[in-house]
Amino acid sequence: MKAVGMIAAMSMESQALLRLVKEPKRIKMGQFKGCRFQLPHWDCVLVECGWGMLRAETATRALIDLVHPALLVSFGIAGAVEEDLNIGDVVCAESHFLLRDGNILKRKESSTLSTPAKSAVEKALKPRGARLYSGTTVTTRGSQLIPKNRKALKHPVLEMETAGIVQAITGTEIPLISLRGISDGPQAPIPFDLEAMVDDNYNLHPGKVLWAILKRPAMLSSALKMSANSQTAAENEAIAVLAALEFQIPIQSSR
């Protein structure tokens, strides 16, 4: 049975998936915690990396050293850039970019879902009123501001880890699938400046979030709504991941 490595940043994201599988066993990968479980076609090893590129890169390298996976799946929540994506929709990224100093830098093309896997994901999401899109990840430090040339990007979504994962697999032939559930965007923006809430190492400071809410009590209802939207997005992308892994070969090509 082939191994698939799975990378999620937050406990909310990993737990959404683990609730859907049987008998996950806790494991450690250096400084990172994870789980191992079986699917009909896959030996699955999941690592929870925490926020940010550096943690994602380090965790991915630890995962590769442990199991030498035939496939990597990055999954989690993300923010939509345009109004064409709704909360709970899932984007399968075909390309990965890095936002640095206001510039969009190309990182890597990704593997795409095979036609049967794509159909299975679409079918699994339909009862939840969500759709699957092919798109683009843009890794940021938390900034929600994208340059005007974003129009060249297909369904761009903002997240904080994929560029680190791409760095970890550079020079290998390990294919990568990236599935992201939409938790925020123009229709439901993050109610605070996320970039101001993290340090240079992408550590989130809950105290800063709490202080921002205390200064603007009206923000609390928006924060609660964001939390609910994030949970919906996490549940949907977990469903998408498992639907794609129903197949021994869930990818169409690696470019």
C-alpha positions as CSV (number, residue, x, y, z in Angstrom):
1,M,0.0,0.0,0.0
2,K,1.4,3.4,-1.0
3,A,1.9,6.2,1.5
4,V,0.3,9.6,1.2
5,G,1.6,12.5,3.2
6,M,-1.0,15.0,4.4
7,I,-0.2,18.5,5.7
8,A,-2.5,20.8,7.6
9,A,-1.7,23.9,9.5
10,M,-4.3,24.0,12.3
11,S,-5.9,21.6,14.6
12,M,-9.4,22.6,13.3
13,E,-8.3,21.5,9.8
14,S,-6.8,18.2,10.8
15,Q,-9.6,17.3,13.2
16,A,-12.2,17.9,10.5
17,L,-10.5,15.1,8.5
18,L,-9.7,12.8,11.4
19,R,-13.4,12.8,12.5
20,L,-14.2,11.1,9.2
21,V,-11.6,8.2,9.4
22,K,-11.4,5.1,11.5
23,E,-8.8,4.5,14.2
24,P,-6.3,7.3,13.7
25,K,-3.2,6.7,15.7
26,R,-1.2,9.6,17.1
27,I,2.5,9.9,16.1
28,K,5.3,12.4,16.5
29,M,7.5,13.7,13.7
30,G,10.2,15.6,15.5
31,Q,8.6,18.8,16.9
32,F,5.3,18.1,15.1
33,K,2.3,16.1,16.0
34,G,0.5,13.9,13.6
35,C,-1.7,10.9,13.0
36,R,-1.6,7.7,10.9
37,F,-4.6,5.9,9.5
38,Q,-5.6,3.7,6.7
39,L,-7.8,4.2,3.7
40,P,-8.7,1.4,1.2
41,H,-5.9,2.4,-1.2
42,W,-3.6,4.5,1.1
43,D,-1.4,4.4,4.2
44,C,-2.1,8.0,5.4
45,V,0.3,10.0,7.5
46,L,-0.9,13.5,8.5
47,V,1.3,16.2,10.1
48,E,0.0,19.3,11.7
49,C,2.5,22.0,10.9
50,G,1.2,25.2,12.4
51,W,1.0,28.5,10.5
52,G,3.6,29.8,8.1
53,M,6.0,28.8,5.3
54,L,8.9,27.8,7.6
55,R,6.9,25.4,9.7
56,A,5.2,24.0,6.6
57,E,8.6,23.4,4.9
58,T,10.1,21.8,8.1
59,A,7.1,19.6,8.7
60,T,7.0,18.4,5.1
61,R,10.7,17.4,5.2
62,A,10.0,15.5,8.4
63,L,7.1,13.8,6.8
64,I,9.1,12.8,3.7
65,D,11.9,11.4,5.8
66,L,9.5,9.3,7.8
67,V,7.4,7.7,5.1
68,H,8.7,8.6,1.6
69,P,5.2,9.3,0.3
70,A,4.1,8.6,-3.2
71,L,1.8,11.7,-3.0
72,L,1.5,14.8,-0.8
73,V,-1.9,16.5,-0.1
74,S,-1.9,20.0,1.4
75,F,-5.3,20.9,2.8
76,G,-6.9,23.6,4.9
77,I,-8.8,26.8,4.8
78,A,-8.0,29.9,2.7
79,G,-9.4,33.3,1.8
80,A,-10.9,34.1,-1.6
81,V,-9.5,37.1,-3.5
82,E,-12.5,37.7,-5.8
83,E,-16.2,37.5,-5.3
84,D,-16.5,34.4,-7.6
85,L,-16.0,32.0,-4.7
86,N,-18.5,31.4,-1.9
87,I,-17.8,30.3,1.7
88,G,-17.4,26.6,1.8
89,D,-16.3,26.2,-1.9
90,V,-13.2,24.2,-2.4
91,V,-10.3,25.1,-4.7
92,C,-7.9,22.6,-6.1
93,A,-4.8,24.6,-6.9
94,E,-3.1,24.0,-10.3
95,S,-0.4,26.7,-9.6
96,H,1.3,28.0,-6.5
97,F,2.6,31.6,-6.0
98,L,4.3,33.5,-3.3
99,L,3.4,37.1,-2.4
100,R,6.5,38.9,-1.3
101,D,7.0,42.7,-0.9
102,G,3.8,43.3,-2.9
103,N,5.1,41.1,-5.8
104,I,3.6,37.8,-7.0
105,L,6.4,35.2,-7.6
106,K,5.7,32.0,-9.4
107,R,6.7,28.9,-7.4
108,K,5.4,25.7,-9.0
109,E,2.8,24.0,-11.1
110,S,0.8,21.4,-9.3
111,S,-0.8,18.1,-10.0
112,T,-4.4,18.1,-11.1
113,L,-7.2,15.8,-10.0
114,S,-8.0,13.0,-12.5
115,T,-11.5,13.2,-14.1
116,P,-12.9,10.4,-11.8
117,A,-11.4,12.0,-8.7
118,K,-12.7,15.4,-9.6
119,S,-16.2,14.0,-10.2
120,A,-16.1,12.2,-6.8
121,V,-15.2,15.5,-5.1
122,E,-17.9,17.4,-6.8
123,K,-20.4,14.7,-5.9
124,A,-19.3,14.7,-2.3
125,L,-19.6,18.5,-2.0
126,K,-22.9,18.9,-3.7
127,P,-25.1,18.0,-0.7
128,R,-23.3,20.8,1.3
129,G,-24.1,23.4,-1.4
130,A,-20.4,23.8,-2.2
131,R,-18.6,23.7,-5.5
132,L,-15.1,22.6,-6.6
133,Y,-12.9,24.9,-8.6
134,S,-9.5,24.7,-10.2
135,G,-7.4,27.7,-9.0
136,T,-4.3,29.1,-7.6
137,T,-2.8,29.4,-4.1
138,V,-1.0,32.6,-3.1
139,T,1.1,32.2,0.0
140,T,1.2,35.4,2.1
141,R,2.3,36.5,5.6
142,G,-1.3,37.4,6.3
143,S,-1.7,40.3,3.8
144,Q,-5.1,40.5,2.1
145,L,-3.8,42.9,-0.5
146,I,-3.0,41.4,-3.9
147,P,-1.5,43.4,-6.8
148,K,-3.6,44.4,-9.8
149,N,-2.0,41.7,-12.0
150,R,-3.9,39.1,-10.0
151,K,-6.3,39.1,-12.9
152,A,-3.9,36.7,-14.6
153,L,-4.4,34.2,-11.8
154,K,-7.2,31.7,-11.9
155,H,-9.5,31.7,-8.8
156,P,-6.7,32.9,-6.5
157,V,-6.9,32.0,-2.8
158,L,-4.7,33.3,0.1
159,E,-3.1,31.0,2.5
160,M,0.2,30.8,4.5
161,E,1.9,27.5,4.0
162,T,1.9,26.1,0.4
163,A,5.1,27.9,-0.8
164,G,6.9,26.2,2.1
165,I,5.7,22.8,1.1
166,V,6.7,23.5,-2.5
167,Q,10.2,24.4,-1.2
168,A,10.5,21.1,0.7
169,I,9.7,19.0,-2.4
170,T,11.8,21.0,-4.9
171,G,14.2,18.5,-6.5
172,T,12.0,15.6,-5.7
173,E,9.4,13.9,-8.0
174,I,6.7,13.8,-5.3
175,P,3.4,15.1,-6.7
176,L,1.4,17.6,-4.7
177,I,-2.3,18.1,-4.5
178,S,-3.5,21.3,-2.8
179,L,-7.2,21.5,-1.7
180,R,-8.4,24.6,0.1
181,G,-11.8,25.4,1.6
182,I,-12.9,29.0,1.4
183,S,-13.4,30.6,4.8
184,D,-13.4,34.3,4.0
185,G,-13.2,36.7,1.2
186,P,-14.9,39.8,-0.2
187,Q,-18.3,38.5,0.8
188,A,-17.2,37.8,4.4
189,P,-13.9,39.6,5.1
190,I,-11.6,38.9,8.1
191,P,-12.6,41.5,10.6
192,F,-9.1,42.5,11.6
193,D,-5.6,42.9,10.0
194,L,-4.3,39.4,10.1
195,E,-0.8,40.5,9.2
196,A,-0.7,42.7,12.2
197,M,-1.5,39.7,14.4
198,V,1.5,37.6,13.5
199,D,5.2,38.0,14.1
200,D,8.0,37.4,11.6
201,N,7.8,33.7,12.2
202,Y,4.0,33.6,11.5
203,N,3.2,33.1,15.2
204,L,-0.4,34.3,15.9
205,H,-0.7,36.4,19.0
206,P,-4.2,35.6,20.5
207,G,-3.7,38.6,22.9
208,K,-3.5,41.0,19.9
209,V,-6.7,39.5,18.5
210,L,-8.5,39.8,21.8
211,W,-7.3,43.4,22.2
212,A,-8.5,44.3,18.7
213,I,-11.9,42.9,19.6
214,L,-12.0,44.7,23.0
215,K,-11.2,48.0,21.2
216,R,-14.0,47.4,18.8
217,P,-16.8,45.3,20.5
218,A,-18.8,45.3,17.3
219,M,-16.1,43.1,15.8
220,L,-17.1,40.2,18.0
221,S,-20.1,39.2,15.9
222,S,-17.9,39.3,12.8
223,A,-15.3,37.2,14.5
224,L,-17.9,34.6,15.6
225,K,-19.2,34.4,12.0
226,M,-15.7,34.0,10.7
227,S,-15.2,31.1,13.1
228,A,-18.3,29.4,11.8
229,N,-17.3,30.0,8.2
230,S,-13.9,28.5,9.0
231,Q,-15.4,25.4,10.4
232,T,-17.6,25.0,7.3
233,A,-14.6,25.4,5.1
234,A,-12.5,22.9,7.1
235,E,-15.3,20.3,6.9
236,N,-15.7,20.7,3.2
237,E,-12.0,20.5,2.3
238,A,-11.8,17.3,4.5
239,I,-14.6,15.8,2.6
240,A,-12.9,16.7,-0.6
241,V,-9.6,15.2,0.4
242,L,-11.2,11.8,1.3
243,A,-13.3,11.8,-1.9
244,A,-10.1,12.3,-4.0
245,L,-8.3,9.5,-2.1
246,E,-11.0,7.0,-3.0
247,F,-8.8,6.3,-6.0
248,Q,-5.4,4.6,-6.3
249,I,-4.4,7.3,-8.9
250,P,-6.2,10.5,-8.0
251,I,-4.1,12.8,-10.1
252,Q,-4.2,13.4,-13.8
253,S,-0.7,14.7,-14.4
254,S,2.3,16.3,-12.7
255,R,3.7,19.3,-14.5
